[in-house]
Every structure is written in C-alpha cells, then in structure tokens.
Amino acid sequence: MRKIGLLVAGAAALGMALGQANVIKIATQSPLSGPQAALGEQIKLGAELAVEEAKPRFKALGFDLVLVPYDDQANPDVGVANANRIINDPDILGVVGHLNSGVAIPSSEVYARVNLVMVSPANTNPRVTDRRLPNVNRICGRDDVQGPVGAEYAFNNLKVKNVFIIHDKTAYGQGLAEEFKKRLEALGGKAVAFVGTEEQSNFTPIINQIRGARPVPELIYFGGIYSQVGPFLKQLRERGVKTRLMGGDGLDSSELVRLAGKENAAGTFYTTVAGPVSAFPKAKAVAQRFKQKYGKDMEGFGIYAYDAANVILTALENAIKAAGGKKPTREQVSQEVRKVKMEGLTGTIEFDDKGDNKKAKYFVMQVAASGNWADNKLIRVIEMAAPGAK
C-alpha cells in the first residue's frame, strides 16, 4: 500500500514538472501592495483584460488561458523570489512586467535562465535591453530619450536654465535624472544641485536646500515615483515655494493629485512613455470596457500592459501554429515575440535586435487644474527610435 502511494506521489510530482498539456499561463509582475500599487494595478488589469478577451481564441486552439498576477512590491528581492517561483511553473510561457527597472533587471536574469519571455510595458532604464538578453523586450521608451525630452522642453519652451534636480536613488529615478541633467547641460543650462533622497514623509531639509540654492532654481526636476513626489509637492507648496516642478513617467498616476492636493499638483509637468487614452484613438473602446469591468479609469500603463500582453498572445498563437497545434516551449515563444509586428493600441510594435520597440512615443504632459487626471493637457508627442538600434 505504501509503495503504491509513493508511485502515485511520484507520478503527481512528474506531472507538475511537465505542466498541464492544455493550460497556458501568462504572469504579471508589478507592485500590487504598498505605495506604488496604483501603477502596478494598472499593469495587472491591462494584461488581465487582454487575456480575458483572448480566452475564446485559445479555447478554439485547445488551450485554457490563465493570468497569474504576482506582487513584486516594487522590491528587487521580492521580484527575484517571485521570478524563481514563476520559472518553476512550466505552464507560464510569458511575463508582462515590471513597473520598476530596479526590479525588472535582476528578475529578468532569472527568466533568462529558462528562456522565459518578458515584455515590459513600463521599464525605461537603458540597461533593461542594453544587456541584449534574447528574452527581454519592452514596448515603451527609454530614459536616455525620456530624460532629454524633458530637458529640451524645459530649456527651449519653459525657458529655464537653472534647475534643482532630485532623484529617489533607484535605477529608474536616478537614471532618468542623470539623463535629464546631461541634456540640460549640453543645451547650456545648469543643475544647481543634484540630490538623491529616499525620504518619504519629511521633506523640510531638502526644501530648505531649494530655498537656499544659488543661482535661484527656475524649475525643480524630480526623478521618482508619485508616492514620494506627491507628499514632497504638498509640503513644497505649503512652505510657500512656487517653483515649477517636472518629473518623468513615475508621476503618471492620478494618485499624484490625491497625495499632493489638487491645487498643489495643478500645473506640474511630466514626461511619460505611456500616453493617456486621449493620445490613442484605438484605446477609447478598450478603456470603456476596462471601466465597465473594473470600475476605474484606464491610465497610461494599463494601455501599455494591454498591448504587452497582446504581443505575448500573438507570439503564442504563432508558436502554437508552428508547433502543429501543440503547446510550444518557452524558447519558441521567446523567439516568436522578437518576430512580432503588430498594430497595438499604442501604435506599431516591432522589436529591434536588443528588444526595444523600433520606434517609441514620448509625451510631455501637464497636470490639469480640475484635478481630474483625464483632463491633463497633452502638450507634445515625440516618436523616436531607440538609441543604438539596428
């Protein structure tokens, strides 16, 4: 009896190792708890909507399609631990994520060990794709373009030369701030300070630095996330500092208004690699379905996650057909992703040899006085090829 039980247990374990022949899973990794959960949830829900809509197509091919969301908590250690769990589930054939480049970079190296493809809707640090991992791709732009886009708008359009630059000490925030600074100085501007801070609540010391800076800063640039910038902006205005503020796509969440206050957030400039629904005519109908299903507005990273998931789904369908209707391997799916050329909500998606979208869009935005995120002003759209693309 004990011997039979061991045989059954062994067979069950073998089945788990081999996976389920008719099940295909797509994972997401993004912060679903903690201060950055608003952006992380957009990634999860955007991907989920795409998977839900694709289920009938995959059912017709003989497969049950499942989304499995993971909460990386915007923490590299958690992301890597999740990545190890993900690669040990053989039914997971693709990952949509992450939000934070500092989490994506080490996690993607875990995926690379088993050729598990990752398509990012949000990671902007150049190193994400500059490592040339064959399984790593992104449909959004890069900080070495986004930072200069912000600097050029500040210098040429806002006519500012002296900028107080702050960053959050992460791969994303510091990298973006460095690219902004580099381009600002090349144009003839000056960084009157370049300060890193992990502070989340008491910004009095750094506000005092801004007040005492010489020459007087005409703009504050903050490379960081809304969860930190919102409270900073609130305290900045409460202390009477009216200097204009600009940041990157980490500010691209309606939570910025809630944390800073409507009047304090109004007029803030930000660049983003994930434009609003209004920037994409094809996104309107999808955003309506998103609102109906989830009871909340679809924002930039939700749109990009929807497209990122559809890149993987398109590659999966092609890989299934190439495999004669059988479940493809992770390597086959990864190879098919690099071959994808499709029209998504965000435009044409086609990857270069590094895994960057051959042409990505960059948006300059300004927060509306109404406090309604959908009312934010779209100032400029720039489409550019990734640096070093072949």
C-alpha positions in Angstrom: 0.0 0.0 0.0 2.8 2.4 0.9 4.7 1.5 -2.3 1.6 2.3 -4.4 1.2 5.6 -2.6 4.8 6.5 -3.3 4.3 5.7 -7.0 1.2 7.9 -7.2 3.0 10.7 -5.4 5.9 10.4 -7.8 3.6 10.4 -10.8 1.9 13.6 -9.5 5.3 15.3 -9.0 6.3 14.4 -12.5 3.0 15.8 -13.8 3.7 19.1 -12.0 7.2 19.2 -13.5 5.9 18.7 -17.0 3.0 21.0 -16.6 -0.5 20.7 -18.0 -0.7 20.0 -21.7 -3.8 22.1 -22.3 -3.1 25.1 -19.9 -1.1 28.2 -20.8 -0.4 30.8 -18.2 0.7 34.4 -18.5 2.2 36.0 -15.4 2.3 39.7 -14.4 4.8 41.2 -12.0 4.2 44.6 -10.6 3.6 46.2 -7.2 0.0 45.3 -6.1 0.6 46.5 -2.5 2.4 49.4 -1.0 2.7 53.0 -2.1 3.2 52.2 -5.8 0.2 49.9 -6.1 -1.9 52.3 -8.2 0.5 52.0 -11.2 1.1 48.3 -10.5 -2.6 47.5 -10.6 -2.9 49.2 -14.0 -0.3 46.8 -15.3 -2.1 43.8 -13.9 -5.6 44.9 -15.0 -4.5 45.9 -18.5 -2.9 42.5 -19.0 -5.9 40.7 -17.5 -8.3 42.4 -19.9 -6.2 41.3 -22.9 -6.1 37.7 -21.5 -9.8 37.6 -20.9 -10.5 38.8 -24.4 -8.2 36.2 -25.9 -9.6 33.2 -24.0 -12.1 32.1 -26.6 -9.4 32.2 -29.3 -7.1 29.9 -27.3 -10.0 27.7 -26.3 -10.6 27.1 -30.1 -6.9 26.1 -30.3 -7.4 23.6 -27.4 -5.9 25.6 -24.6 -7.2 27.2 -21.3 -5.6 30.6 -20.9 -4.9 31.8 -17.4 -3.5 35.0 -15.9 -1.4 34.6 -12.8 -0.5 38.0 -11.1 2.5 38.4 -8.8 3.0 41.3 -6.4 6.7 42.3 -6.6 6.1 45.2 -4.0 8.5 47.4 -6.0 11.2 45.4 -4.3 14.1 43.7 -6.2 14.4 40.9 -3.7 10.7 40.1 -3.8 10.7 40.4 -7.6 13.6 37.8 -7.8 11.9 35.5 -5.4 8.7 35.7 -7.5 10.7 35.1 -10.7 12.1 31.9 -9.2 8.5 30.7 -8.4 7.4 31.7 -11.9 10.1 29.8 -13.8 9.2 26.7 -11.7 5.7 26.7 -13.1 6.1 25.2 -16.5 2.7 26.4 -17.7 3.9 30.0 -17.5 5.0 30.9 -21.0 5.3 34.7 -20.7 5.6 37.6 -18.3 4.1 41.1 -18.5 6.1 43.4 -16.2 7.6 45.0 -14.3 6.9 48.6 -13.2 10.3 49.4 -11.7 13.5 48.9 -13.7 15.4 48.1 -10.5 13.1 45.1 -10.1 12.9 44.1 -13.7 16.7 43.9 -14.3 17.5 41.2 -11.7 14.2 39.4 -12.2 14.7 39.2 -16.0 18.0 37.5 -15.4 16.1 34.7 -13.6 13.7 34.4 -16.5 16.6 34.3 -18.9 17.9 31.0 -17.3 14.9 29.2 -18.8 14.3 31.4 -21.9 11.0 32.8 -20.4 10.0 35.8 -22.4 9.3 39.1 -20.7 7.5 42.1 -22.4 7.6 45.2 -20.4 5.0 48.0 -20.6 6.9 50.3 -18.2 10.6 49.7 -17.7 12.6 52.6 -19.0 16.2 52.2 -17.8 18.5 51.7 -20.8 20.2 48.6 -19.1 16.9 46.7 -19.3 17.5 46.0 -23.0 21.2 47.0 -23.4 22.2 43.7 -21.9 20.8 42.1 -25.1 19.0 39.3 -23.3 17.0 37.4 -26.0 14.0 37.0 -23.7 13.7 40.7 -22.7 11.6 43.2 -24.6 9.8 46.4 -24.0 7.2 48.3 -25.9 7.7 51.6 -24.0 10.5 54.1 -24.5 13.8 54.6 -22.6 15.1 57.1 -20.1 18.1 58.1 -22.3 15.4 59.6 -24.6 12.7 60.5 -22.0 15.2 62.5 -19.9 16.4 64.6 -22.8 12.8 65.1 -24.0 12.1 66.7 -20.6 15.3 68.8 -20.6 14.6 70.1 -24.1 11.1 71.1 -23.2 12.3 72.8 -20.0 15.1 74.7 -21.7 13.5 75.6 -25.1 9.8 76.0 -24.1 9.7 76.9 -20.4 12.9 79.0 -20.9 14.5 77.8 -17.7 18.3 77.4 -17.3 18.8 76.8 -13.6 17.3 73.5 -12.3 17.3 71.9 -8.9 17.5 68.1 -9.6 16.3 65.5 -7.2 16.1 61.7 -7.6 15.0 58.8 -5.5 18.2 56.7 -5.6 16.6 53.9 -7.7 17.8 52.6 -11.1 14.8 54.4 -12.6 14.7 57.7 -10.8 18.5 58.3 -10.7 19.0 57.1 -14.2 16.2 59.4 -15.5 17.6 62.4 -13.5 21.1 61.8 -14.9 19.8 61.8 -18.5 17.9 65.0 -17.8 20.9 66.7 -16.3 23.2 65.6 -19.2 21.0 67.0 -21.8 20.2 70.2 -19.9 23.9 71.0 -19.5 24.5 70.2 -23.2 21.9 72.8 -24.1 23.6 75.4 -21.9 21.5 75.0 -18.7 22.8 74.4 -15.2 22.0 71.8 -12.5 22.2 74.0 -9.3 22.0 70.8 -7.3 21.8 67.0 -7.9 20.4 65.4 -4.8 19.4 61.8 -4.0 16.8 61.1 -1.3 14.9 58.1 -0.1 12.8 60.2 2.3 9.1 59.6 2.0 7.5 61.9 4.6 9.6 64.8 5.9 11.0 66.9 3.1 11.8 70.1 5.1 15.6 69.7 4.8 15.5 69.4 1.0 13.0 72.2 0.7 15.4 74.4 2.7 18.2 73.4 0.3 16.0 74.5 -2.6 15.3 77.9 -0.9 19.0 78.5 -0.3 20.2 77.3 -3.7 22.1 79.9 -5.9 21.5 80.7 -8.6 17.8 80.5 -7.8 16.3 77.5 -9.4 13.6 78.2 -12.0 12.5 74.6 -12.1 12.6 71.5 -9.8 13.1 68.2 -11.6 12.3 65.1 -9.6 13.2 61.7 -10.9 10.9 59.5 -8.8 7.5 58.0 -8.3 4.2 59.7 -7.4 4.1 58.1 -4.0 7.2 60.2 -3.0 6.7 63.2 -5.2 3.1 63.8 -4.2 3.9 64.4 -0.5 7.0 66.4 -1.5 5.0 68.7 -3.7 2.4 69.2 -1.0 5.0 70.3 1.5 6.8 72.4 -1.0 3.7 74.4 -1.7 2.6 74.6 1.9 6.0 76.2 2.6 5.4 78.8 0.0 7.8 77.6 -2.7 6.1 78.2 -6.0 8.9 77.0 -8.3 7.5 74.8 -11.1 8.1 71.1 -10.9 8.7 68.5 -13.6 9.2 64.7 -13.4 9.1 61.6 -15.5 6.6 58.8 -16.1 6.8 57.9 -12.4 4.4 60.8 -11.8 1.9 59.4 -14.3 -0.9 58.4 -11.9 -4.0 60.1 -10.6 -2.7 59.3 -7.1 -0.3 62.2 -7.5 -3.3 64.6 -7.2 -4.7 62.8 -4.2 -1.3 62.9 -2.4 -0.3 66.4 -3.3 -3.7 68.0 -3.3 -5.5 69.4 -6.4 -4.2 72.9 -6.1 -0.6 71.8 -5.3 -0.5 69.4 -8.2 -2.0 71.7 -10.8 0.5 72.8 -13.5 3.1 70.1 -12.7 4.8 69.0 -15.9 5.8 65.4 -16.5 7.1 63.3 -19.4 5.8 59.8 -19.9 6.4 56.9 -22.1 2.8 55.8 -21.6 0.4 58.3 -23.1 -3.2 58.8 -21.9 -6.2 57.3 -23.5 -6.8 60.6 -25.4 -3.5 60.1 -27.2 -4.6 56.8 -28.8 -7.8 56.7 -30.8 -7.8 52.9 -30.8 -7.8 52.9 -27.0 -11.1 54.5 -26.4 -13.3 51.4 -26.8 -10.9 49.3 -24.7 -10.8 51.9 -22.0 -14.6 51.8 -21.9 -14.5 48.0 -21.4 -11.8 48.5 -18.8 -14.0 51.0 -16.8 -17.1 48.7 -17.2 -15.2 45.6 -15.9 -13.0 47.2 -13.2 -14.9 50.3 -12.2 -11.9 52.6 -12.7 -10.3 54.6 -15.5 -7.7 53.0 -17.7 -4.5 55.0 -17.4 -1.2 55.0 -19.5 0.4 51.9 -18.1 -2.9 50.0 -18.3 -2.9 50.7 -22.0 0.7 49.6 -22.4 0.2 46.4 -20.4 -2.8 45.5 -22.6 -0.5 45.8 -25.6 2.4 44.0 -23.9 0.1 41.1 -23.1 -1.2 41.0 -26.7 2.4 40.9 -28.0 2.9 37.7 -26.0 -0.5 36.3 -27.0 0.2 36.9 -30.7 3.6 35.2 -30.3 1.9 32.3 -28.5 -0.7 31.8 -31.3 2.1 31.8 -33.9 4.2 29.4 -31.9 1.2 27.0 -31.5 0.6 27.0 -35.2 4.4 26.5 -35.9 4.3 23.5 -33.4 1.4 21.9 -35.3 -1.1 22.8 -32.6 1.0 21.5 -29.7 1.9 23.6 -26.7 5.1 25.5 -27.6 8.3 25.7 -25.5 9.3 28.9 -23.7 12.2 29.3 -26.2 9.8 29.0 -29.1 7.6 31.7 -27.6 10.5 34.0 -26.9 11.7 33.7 -30.5 8.2 34.4 -31.8 8.0 37.6 -29.7 11.0 39.0 -31.4 9.3 38.4 -34.8 6.0 40.1 -33.9 5.0 43.1 -35.9 1.5 44.3 -34.9 -0.6 47.4 -34.6 -1.5 47.8 -30.9 -3.5 50.5 -29.1 -0.2 52.4 -28.8 0.8 52.1 -32.4 3.2 49.8 -34.4 5.1 47.4 -32.2 8.2 45.8 -33.7 11.4 44.9 -31.8 15.0 45.7 -32.7 17.9 43.3 -32.0 18.0 44.5 -28.4 14.4 44.1 -27.6 13.4 47.8 -27.8 10.4 48.9 -29.7 11.9 50.2 -33.0 10.0 53.4 -32.6 8.6 54.5 -29.2 6.5 57.5 -28.3 7.3 60.1 -25.6 4.7 62.5 -24.2 5.0 65.9 -22.5 2.0 66.4 -20.2 0.8 69.0 -17.7 -1.5 68.3 -14.7 -4.9 69.9 -15.0 -6.3 72.4 -12.5 -9.5 70.4 -12.3 -7.8 67.5 -10.5 -9.3 65.1 -13.0 -6.4 63.0 -14.5 -8.2 62.6 -17.8 -8.2 66.4 -18.2 -4.4 66.6 -18.1 -3.0 68.6 -21.1 -1.1 66.7 -23.8 1.5 69.2 -24.8 3.7 67.3 -27.2 4.2 63.8 -28.7 7.6 62.7 -30.0 8.3 59.4 -31.7 11.9 58.3 -31.8 14.0 55.2 -32.5 15.8 53.6 -29.6 19.5 54.6 -29.3 21.8 52.1 -30.9 19.0 50.3 -32.8 19.9 48.2 -35.8 
